[in-house]
Amino acid sequence: MSPLTILRIEKLKTFGNVAGSDDHVLRNRETPNADLTKDNIRLIGEEDDRPLEEIVKQKIATLKHRPRKDAVLCTEMFLSASPEYFRPHDPSWSGHWSNERMQQWASASRDWLTENYGDKCVRAELHLDESTPHIHAYIVPLNEKTNRVSHDAMFGGRGGQGRKKLSQLQDSYAAALAPLGISRGVKGSKATHTKVKEYYQAVNSEPLTAVLSNKKLAPQPLESATNYVVRIQNDDQFHAINHQLADRAFMQERLSRAEQRARASEKERQRLEEIARSLELKTQQLRDLQLEDVAWELGLDYERERWRGHGHIINIDGPKFYDFSPDQQKGGGGAIDLVMHVNNCNFQQAVVWLHERFGEAGVERAAIAHVKNRAADIIQTEPRPQFTPPVEDRNNWPAVERYLTQQRGIPSDYVQMLHNLGLVYADDQQNAVFIMRNLDGQRNGAFLRGTRGENNTFIGYQKGTKRSDGWFYFGLGGQATDKTSHVLLCSSPIEAISRAMLEYFVRGNVPPERTLYMAVDNINSLPVERLQNVPNILVTFGKDQSTHAAAQRVLELLPQSQQVLSKASDWNEQLLEYGRQLRRQQQHQQQDDELSL
């Protein structure tokens, strides 16, 4: 079993508590379990022999505000490691340890205290006169920002903040001792250990202990070996011992497995917490600076629940502030605004000031928050841009219609139907305009297909099109008010129309249930949430590598979907081929009719 860190804290709320703890640590009181032949060592504060109570009082006297009646005046921290670290060969050998290991642990613990608490840690005593080395450290919880003592700011807090801070404290101490092979204990393991202890107490109770102490199973005078074996085998107490020993072995095995699982769980917890810390750091980088920190750097002092100084009386409420000074009577939001307000400077000067106080990372946080605040204001006040579709040019419609019917093979009656619905028309450049809508029917874009001249390959979107929330689509079958039961996803408007026409020719009618034909040219515009509840989805993209990859992604996002490939290079080519076959059949039929005449 690998050694574990041990860290506990205790609140000292009165100077009497401070003095009492000091007497115990300095052995001014009788301590029955202490070995008087061994000397303890002062790790921090060795140059100051004054009573701890006097040192704490002097430290608190430097603050502007007197402590509240219920304030924690000093925090006692107990640091150690489990016996497996100090005496790995025999953890049960109380009072003995490896001096080298002890010194390494003590040095690492002292460095950790100094790094985390500085001169707030007024004393640390290393005790070597008990069974296992441990440290008593005393920390005065000063809060420089509020000029008060605040145990909560350092170790506690409301709404679970206390547990979170103590957990982070345990993590921090464990990280400092990790190079020594000491790890953090498993969270929440106390209850489990208690149950195991209670179990062993039960195992060691009657009848096993009583049977052995009373020699009930000892041989009787003049009893033969055969009779003794028979008597023992038939004795209920003998069977009880066997069961208890079996239970003991079983429980030890369970305990060993539980410890292995706990170790694995602890490693996973530490990995997840590391990820959480990384995400928290990234999130912190997106947050503005704490306005209390900025106010303190600006030379303001927190008095009577306001930040005062330089003629300002400022209330801070999260990211907002308001100046109640009679000459000011205004507020703002964010670190940059606060600096501009208090220092009476411009934006550039405020940025430079923040850079000097909080460094590059700090000023970046403030700048990002400033931009976010301004963006939020703009979003609230600036009118939303409205999509303007291309102006229809009726003179160009015959040419566009010929392109769709003759070059693309789409039946003229269906082209006319889409035109009458306003979903397809011509613009002044003789482009075929396919109107895009969101799924509520609002027009918010247009797909353009060039039709002028030979081999026109122009395609594009009208300026202002909302591609992430707009599609060219139309419905067939059922009633317009029916719930959509089928959706066919195609790569372009012409592909969607071609697929619908092929189905119509094969079926001889529209689909029996409401079916939506939709053009989706990019996976980023796929309306996943709206399609999740549609039971039948066909992905009818093309055969090239890029569209195949897009189709596979759709299949992952919408498990109920299926992929269908065209026989030709695409659905429009298949529609054209179908039209050619139909015309050949008609010609053959006409020739047969002429011969029969």
C-alpha positions in Angstrom: 0.0 0.0 0.0 1.5 3.3 -1.0 1.8 6.1 1.6 -0.8 8.8 1.8 -0.8 12.5 2.7 -2.5 13.6 5.9 -3.8 17.2 6.3 -6.3 18.5 8.7 -7.2 22.1 9.8 -8.8 23.4 13.0 -10.3 26.8 13.6 -9.0 28.8 16.6 -11.6 31.4 17.3 -10.3 32.9 20.6 -6.9 33.8 21.9 -7.6 31.3 24.6 -7.8 28.6 21.9 -4.5 29.9 20.4 -2.8 29.8 23.8 -4.1 26.3 24.6 -3.0 24.9 21.3 0.4 26.5 21.8 0.8 25.0 25.2 0.0 21.5 23.8 2.4 21.9 20.9 5.3 23.2 23.1 4.6 20.5 25.7 3.8 23.0 28.4 1.0 20.6 29.3 1.4 16.9 30.2 1.1 14.8 27.1 0.9 11.1 28.1 1.8 9.7 24.6 4.9 12.0 24.1 8.4 10.7 24.5 10.2 13.2 26.6 13.6 11.9 25.5 13.0 13.2 22.0 13.3 16.9 20.9 10.8 18.6 18.6 12.0 21.0 15.9 10.7 24.5 14.9 10.6 24.7 11.2 9.1 28.2 10.8 9.3 31.1 13.2 12.4 29.8 15.0 13.7 33.3 15.5 10.6 34.4 17.5 10.2 32.8 21.0 7.3 34.8 22.0 4.0 33.1 22.9 2.0 32.2 19.9 -1.0 34.3 21.2 1.2 37.4 21.2 2.4 36.8 17.7 -1.1 36.3 16.4 -2.3 39.5 18.1 0.5 41.5 16.6 -0.3 40.2 13.2 -4.0 41.0 13.4 -3.1 44.5 14.7 -1.7 45.5 11.3 -5.3 45.3 9.8 -7.6 48.3 9.6 -10.6 46.4 10.9 -10.9 44.6 14.2 -12.0 40.9 13.9 -15.7 40.1 14.4 -16.7 38.3 17.5 -17.1 35.0 15.7 -14.0 35.4 13.5 -11.4 32.7 13.2 -8.2 34.3 14.6 -5.8 31.6 13.6 -5.9 28.3 11.7 -4.0 25.3 13.0 -2.9 22.9 10.2 -1.8 19.4 11.0 0.5 17.8 8.3 1.8 14.3 8.2 2.0 11.1 6.1 0.9 7.6 6.7 3.4 5.3 8.6 4.1 3.4 5.4 6.2 6.3 4.2 8.3 6.8 7.4 8.9 3.1 8.1 8.2 1.2 4.9 9.7 -2.1 6.2 7.4 -2.2 9.3 4.7 0.5 9.5 3.5 -0.9 12.8 6.9 -0.1 14.5 5.6 2.9 16.4 8.1 5.7 17.3 10.7 4.6 14.7 11.4 6.0 11.2 13.9 6.6 8.6 15.6 9.9 9.4 16.3 10.6 5.7 12.7 10.1 4.7 11.6 12.2 7.7 13.9 15.1 6.7 12.8 15.0 3.0 9.1 15.1 4.1 9.7 17.9 6.6 11.6 20.0 4.1 9.0 19.5 1.4 6.2 20.4 3.8 8.0 23.5 5.1 8.6 24.7 1.5 4.9 24.1 0.7 3.8 26.1 3.7 6.1 29.0 2.8 5.2 29.0 -0.8 1.4 29.0 -0.1 1.2 31.2 3.0 4.4 33.2 3.2 4.5 35.3 6.4 0.9 34.4 7.2 2.3 31.1 8.5 3.7 32.4 11.8 4.9 29.1 13.2 5.4 25.5 12.3 6.5 22.8 14.8 7.8 19.4 13.8 6.9 16.8 16.4 9.2 13.8 16.7 8.2 12.7 20.2 5.1 10.7 19.2 4.6 7.6 17.1 4.8 9.2 13.7 6.4 12.6 12.7 3.9 15.4 12.1 3.8 19.2 11.9 1.6 21.7 13.6 1.5 24.9 11.5 -0.3 28.1 12.5 -1.6 30.4 9.8 -3.2 33.8 10.4 -5.9 34.2 7.7 -5.3 37.8 6.6 -7.2 39.2 3.7 -5.3 42.2 2.4 -8.1 43.3 0.1 -10.6 43.7 2.8 -8.1 44.3 5.6 -9.8 41.7 7.8 -9.1 38.2 9.1 -11.1 35.8 6.9 -10.8 32.0 7.4 -13.5 31.6 4.7 -11.6 33.5 2.1 -8.6 31.2 2.6 -10.1 27.8 3.6 -13.9 28.1 3.7 -16.9 29.6 2.0 -20.6 29.1 1.3 -22.5 26.8 -1.0 -19.9 24.0 -1.1 -17.0 26.4 -1.6 -15.4 25.3 1.7 -15.4 21.6 0.6 -14.0 22.6 -2.8 -11.2 24.7 -1.2 -10.2 22.0 1.3 -10.2 19.4 -1.6 -7.9 21.7 -3.6 -5.8 22.1 -0.5 -5.4 18.4 -0.2 -4.5 18.2 -3.9 -1.9 20.9 -3.5 -0.2 19.3 -0.5 -0.2 15.9 -2.3 1.4 17.5 -5.4 4.2 18.8 -3.2 4.8 15.4 -1.7 4.4 13.4 -4.9 8.1 13.4 -5.7 8.6 11.5 -2.4 6.1 8.8 -3.5 3.4 10.1 -1.2 -0.1 10.3 -2.8 -3.4 11.8 -2.0 -5.9 9.7 -0.1 -9.0 8.4 -1.8 -11.9 10.9 -1.4 -14.8 9.7 0.7 -12.9 6.6 2.0 -13.5 7.2 5.7 -16.8 5.5 5.9 -15.5 2.4 4.2 -12.6 2.1 6.6 -14.9 2.4 9.5 -17.0 -0.5 8.3 -13.9 -2.7 7.8 -12.8 -1.9 11.3 -16.2 -2.8 12.7 -16.1 -6.0 10.8 -12.8 -7.1 12.3 -14.1 -6.2 15.8 -17.0 -8.6 15.2 -14.7 -11.3 13.8 -12.5 -11.1 16.8 -15.4 -11.4 19.3 -17.2 -14.5 20.5 -17.0 -17.3 20.0 -13.4 -17.3 18.6 -11.7 -15.3 21.4 -13.7 -17.0 24.2 -13.1 -20.5 22.8 -9.3 -20.0 22.6 -9.0 -18.3 26.0 -11.1 -20.9 27.8 -9.3 -23.8 26.1 -12.6 -25.4 25.2 -11.0 -27.2 22.3 -8.0 -28.5 24.3 -7.5 -32.4 24.6 -9.1 -33.9 27.6 -7.2 -36.2 30.0 -6.8 -39.7 28.7 -8.6 -38.8 25.5 -7.4 -40.8 22.5 -6.3 -38.9 19.4 -9.1 -40.6 17.3 -11.8 -39.5 19.9 -10.3 -36.0 20.1 -10.5 -35.6 16.3 -14.1 -36.8 16.2 -15.1 -34.5 19.1 -13.5 -31.5 17.5 -15.0 -32.2 14.1 -18.5 -32.4 15.7 -18.0 -29.3 17.9 -20.1 -26.3 16.8 -17.5 -23.9 18.1 -14.9 -25.5 15.9 -17.1 -24.9 12.9 -17.6 -21.3 14.0 -13.9 -20.8 14.1 -13.5 -22.3 10.6 -16.3 -19.9 9.3 -14.7 -16.9 11.0 -11.3 -17.7 9.6 -12.8 -18.1 6.2 -14.7 -14.9 6.6 -11.5 -13.2 7.7 -9.6 -14.4 4.6 -12.6 -13.4 2.4 -12.8 -10.0 3.9 -9.0 -9.5 3.5 -9.3 -10.4 -0.1 -12.2 -8.0 -0.6 -10.3 -5.3 1.2 -7.3 -5.8 -1.0 -9.5 -5.6 -4.1 -11.3 -2.6 -2.8 -8.0 -0.9 -2.2 -6.9 -1.7 -5.8 -10.1 -0.3 -7.2 -9.8 2.7 -5.0 -6.3 3.4 -6.3 -7.5 3.1 -9.9 -10.5 5.3 -9.1 -8.2 7.9 -7.4 -6.0 8.0 -10.4 -9.0 8.5 -12.7 -10.3 11.2 -10.4 -7.0 13.0 -10.4 -6.9 12.8 -14.2 -10.4 14.2 -14.5 -9.6 16.9 -12.0 -6.6 17.8 -14.0 -8.8 18.2 -17.1 -11.3 20.2 -15.0 -8.4 22.5 -13.8 -7.3 23.0 -17.4 -10.8 23.8 -18.4 -11.2 26.1 -15.4 -8.0 27.9 -16.4 -9.2 28.4 -19.9 -12.5 29.6 -18.6 -10.7 31.9 -16.2 -8.9 33.4 -19.2 -12.2 34.4 -20.7 -13.4 36.0 -17.5 -12.8 39.6 -16.6 -10.5 40.6 -13.8 -12.1 40.7 -10.3 -13.2 44.3 -9.8 -12.2 44.0 -6.1 -8.6 43.3 -7.2 -8.7 46.2 -9.6 -10.1 48.5 -7.0 -7.5 47.5 -4.5 -4.7 48.2 -7.0 -6.4 51.6 -7.7 -5.7 52.5 -4.1 -9.3 52.2 -2.9 -10.0 50.6 0.5 -13.0 48.5 1.5 -14.9 50.3 4.3 -18.5 50.1 5.3 -19.3 47.8 2.3 -18.0 50.3 -0.2 -14.7 50.9 -1.9 -13.5 54.3 -0.9 -10.7 56.7 -1.9 -9.8 59.5 -4.2 -13.2 61.0 -3.8 -15.0 57.8 -4.9 -17.6 55.7 -3.0 -17.9 52.6 -5.2 -20.2 49.6 -4.8 -19.1 46.5 -6.7 -21.6 43.9 -7.7 -19.9 41.1 -9.7 -18.8 42.6 -13.1 -20.7 45.9 -12.5 -19.9 48.9 -10.3 -21.6 52.2 -9.3 -20.1 55.3 -7.8 -22.3 56.8 -5.1 -20.0 59.8 -4.7 -22.1 63.0 -5.0 -19.8 64.3 -7.7 -20.0 61.1 -9.7 -23.3 59.2 -9.5 -22.6 56.8 -12.4 -21.6 53.3 -13.0 -20.2 50.9 -15.5 -19.0 47.4 -16.1 -15.7 45.7 -16.4 -12.1 46.3 -15.3 -11.3 48.7 -18.1 -14.3 50.9 -17.4 -13.4 51.0 -13.7 -9.8 52.1 -14.4 -11.0 54.8 -16.8 -13.5 56.0 -14.2 -11.2 56.2 -11.2 -8.1 57.3 -13.0 -10.1 59.6 -15.3 -8.1 58.3 -18.3 -8.9 57.1 -21.8 -9.1 53.5 -23.1 -5.5 53.2 -24.2 -4.2 54.5 -20.9 -6.4 52.1 -18.9 -5.1 49.2 -20.9 -1.5 50.2 -20.2 -2.3 50.7 -16.5 -3.8 47.2 -16.3 -0.8 45.7 -18.1 1.5 47.1 -15.5 -0.5 45.8 -12.6 -1.8 42.5 -13.9 0.5 41.5 -16.7 -0.2 40.4 -20.2 -2.7 37.7 -19.2 -4.6 40.0 -17.0 -5.0 42.8 -19.5 -6.0 40.3 -22.2 -8.8 39.1 -19.9 -9.9 42.6 -19.3 -9.9 43.4 -23.0 -11.9 40.3 -24.0 -14.5 41.2 -21.3 -14.6 44.8 -22.5 -15.3 43.6 -26.1 -17.9 41.1 -24.9 -19.7 43.8 -22.9 -19.7 46.2 -25.9 -20.8 43.4 -28.2 -23.7 42.6 -25.8 -24.8 46.3 -25.9 -24.6 46.3 -29.7 -26.7 43.1 -30.0 -29.4 44.7 -27.8 -29.6 47.9 -29.7 -28.6 47.3 -33.3 -31.4 46.2 -35.7 -31.1 42.7 -37.2 -30.1 42.6 -40.9 -32.9 41.4 -43.1 -32.3 39.1 -46.1 -33.1 40.6 -49.4 -33.7 38.0 -52.2 -32.5 38.7 -55.8 -34.9 40.8 -57.8 -37.0 38.7 -60.1 -36.6 39.3 -63.8 -39.6 37.9 -65.6 -38.1 38.4 -69.0 -35.3 35.9 -68.2 -37.7 33.2 -66.9 -38.3 31.5 -70.2 -34.6 30.9 -70.7 -34.2 29.6 -67.1 -37.2 27.4 -67.6 -35.8 25.9 -70.8 -32.5 25.2 -69.0 -34.3 23.3 -66.2 -36.6 21.4 -68.5 -34.4 20.7 -71.5 -30.9 20.6 -70.1 -31.8 19.2 -66.7 -34.8 17.0 -67.8 -37.2 18.3 -65.1 -40.8 18.0 -66.2 -42.2 21.4 -67.2 -45.3 21.1 -65.1 -43.2 20.6 -62.0 -40.9 23.5 -62.8 -44.0 25.7 -63.3 -45.4 24.5 -59.9 -42.2 25.5 -58.1 -42.2 28.8 -59.9 -45.8 29.5 -58.9 -44.8 28.8 -55.3 -42.0 31.3 -55.5 -39.3 28.7 -54.9 -37.7 29.1 -58.3 -37.4 32.1 -60.6 -34.9 34.1 -62.7 -32.8 37.1 -61.8 -31.4 39.8 -64.1 -28.3 37.7 -64.8 -30.4 34.8 -66.0 -29.5 32.7 -62.9 -31.9 30.2 -61.6 -32.8 31.4 -58.1 -33.7 28.7 -55.6 -35.2 30.2 -52.5 -33.9 29.0 -49.2 -36.0 29.0 -46.0 -35.7 28.0 -42.4 -37.9 25.1 -41.2 -40.5 27.5 -40.1 -40.9 28.7 -43.7 -39.2 32.1 -43.4 -37.1 33.1 -46.4 -33.5 33.7 -45.4 -31.4 32.9 -48.4 -31.1 32.0 -52.1 -28.9 29.5 -54.1 -28.0 30.7 -57.6 -27.3 28.5 -60.6 -26.0 30.0 -63.8 -27.9 29.2 -67.0 -26.6 31.7 -69.6 -24.4 30.3 -72.4 -22.9 26.9 -72.9 -21.4 24.9 -70.1 -22.2 27.6 -67.5 -20.8 26.3 -64.2 -21.6 29.3 -62.0 -23.1 28.4 -58.6 -23.2 30.6 -55.5 -25.3 32.2 -52.8 -27.1 35.5 -52.6 -25.3 37.9 -50.3 -26.9 37.8 -46.9 -27.9 34.2 -47.1 -28.1 32.4 -43.7 -26.6 29.1 -44.7 -26.6 27.6 -41.2 -30.4 28.0 -40.9 -31.7 28.0 -44.4 -32.3 25.3 -47.0 -34.0 24.8 -50.4 -36.8 22.3 -49.7 -40.3 21.3 -50.7 -42.8 18.7 -49.5 -44.8 16.1 -51.4 -47.4 13.6 -50.4 -50.0 13.5 -47.6 -51.4 16.8 -46.4 -49.4 20.0 -45.9 -50.3 19.9 -42.2 -49.2 16.3 -41.7 -46.2 15.5 -39.6 -43.2 14.7 -41.8 -42.4 11.0 -41.9 -39.7 10.9 -44.5 -36.8 13.2 -45.4 -34.5 12.9 -48.3 -31.2 14.8 -48.0 -29.6 15.8 -51.4 -26.6 17.8 -52.2 -28.2 20.6 -54.3 -31.7 21.9 -55.3 -31.5 20.3 -58.7 -30.5 17.0 -57.1 -33.5 17.2 -54.7 -35.9 18.0 -57.6 -34.4 15.2 -59.7 -34.7 12.6 -56.9 -38.4 13.6 -56.3 -39.2 13.3 -60.1 -37.6 9.8 -60.3 -39.7 8.6 -57.4 -42.8 10.1 -59.0 -42.1 8.3 -62.3 -41.4 5.0 -60.6 -44.4 5.2 -58.2 -46.7 6.9 -60.6 -47.9 9.2 -57.9 -46.7 11.4 -55.0 -45.5 9.6 -51.8 -48.4 8.3 -49.6 -47.0 10.1 -46.5 -45.6 13.6 -46.1 -42.1 13.6 -47.5 -39.6 16.5 -47.4 -36.9 16.8 -50.1 -34.1 19.0 -48.8 -30.8 20.3 -50.3 -27.9 20.2 -47.7 -24.6 21.0 -49.3 -22.5 21.0 -46.1 -22.7 19.0 -42.9 -22.4 22.2 -40.9 -25.9 23.2 -42.0 -27.6 19.9 -41.1 -30.6 20.6 -38.8 -29.8 17.7 -36.5 -32.2 18.7 -33.7 -35.1 19.0 -36.0 -34.4 15.8 -37.9 -33.8 13.6 -34.8 -37.5 12.9 -34.5 -38.1 12.1 -38.1 -38.3 8.3 -38.3 -37.1 7.8 -41.9 -34.2 9.7 -43.4 -32.5 8.9 -46.7 -29.1 10.3 -47.4 -28.8 10.7 -51.2 -25.5 12.5 -51.6 -23.2 11.9 -54.6 -20.6 9.2 -55.1 -17.4 11.2 -54.8 -15.1 11.0 -51.8 -16.1 14.3 -50.2 -19.9 13.6 -50.4 -19.4 10.0 -49.2 -17.6 11.3 -46.1 -20.4 13.8 -45.5 -22.9 11.0 -45.8 -21.1 8.9 -43.2 -21.1 11.8 -40.8 -24.9 12.2 -41.3 -25.3 8.5 -40.5 -23.4 9.0 -37.3 -25.4 12.1 -36.3 -28.8 10.6 -37.3 -28.7 6.8 -36.5 -32.1 6.2 -38.1 -30.8 7.4 -41.5 -29.8 5.3 -44.4 -27.6 6.0 -47.4 -28.9 5.5 -51.0 -26.7 6.0 -54.1 -27.8 6.8 -57.6 -27.1 4.4 -60.4 -25.6 7.2 -62.5 -23.0 9.8 -61.4 -25.8 11.8 -59.7 -29.6 11.9 -59.5 -30.0 14.5 -62.2 -27.9 12.3 -64.6 -30.1 9.4 -63.7 -33.2 11.5 -64.4 -31.8 12.5 -67.8 -31.0 8.8 -68.6 -34.6 7.9 -67.5 -35.9 10.5 -69.9 -33.8 9.2 -72.8 -35.0 5.6 -72.2 -38.6 6.8 -72.0 -38.2 8.6 -75.4 -36.6 5.5 -77.0 -39.5 3.4 -75.8 -41.9 5.9 -77.2 -40.1 5.9 -80.5 -40.1 2.1 -80.6 -43.8 2.1 -79.8 -44.5 4.6 -82.5 -42.6 2.5 -85.0 -44.5 -0.6 -84.0 -47.7 1.3 -84.4 -46.8 2.4 -87.9 -45.8 -1.1 -88.9 -49.1 -2.5 -87.6 -50.9 0.0 -89.8 
